[in-house]
Amino acid sequence: MAVRGPKVPRPTEAELEILQVLWRHGACTVRAVHEILHQRDGTGYTTALKMLQVMHDKGLVVRDETQRAHVYQAAVSKERTQKKFLSDMLRRVFDGSHSRLVLQALGDHQASREELREIRVLLNRLDKDAKP
């Protein structure tokens, strides 16, 4: 259920961790989010609850209150969030240059053959669709 319309705030690092759980596992109770993220580091259940309540107030998650244990799910899609972060980084860090971003990403890290194949497919499609 992706939110459209009103601008949704950019999630914090902690909120992104929770969104990753919800994107990966689907709708979850607070207890499930807590167990996946925080049980090992000793962070309390109430911290996870408070984070989800804040995220609900911000519009990052939706809450199903029909059951005894409230169930939360992401209100923003993973793709939309990735695009938002990438657009912001592209503008602020790379002066809007797509090529500098890609060159930096590929120049510093060894991409797998599969990743390089996917990149070639995308580049070929973009080249084919590009205006002369």
PyMOL commands that set and color helices and strands:
alter all, ss='L'
color gray80, all
select helices_A, chain A and resi 13-25+30-37+45-58+78-93+98-108+113-129
alter helices_A, ss='H'
color red, helices_A
select strands_A, chain A and resi 28-29+61-64+71-74
alter strands_A, ss='S'
color yellow, strands_A
deselect
rebuild
show_as cartoon
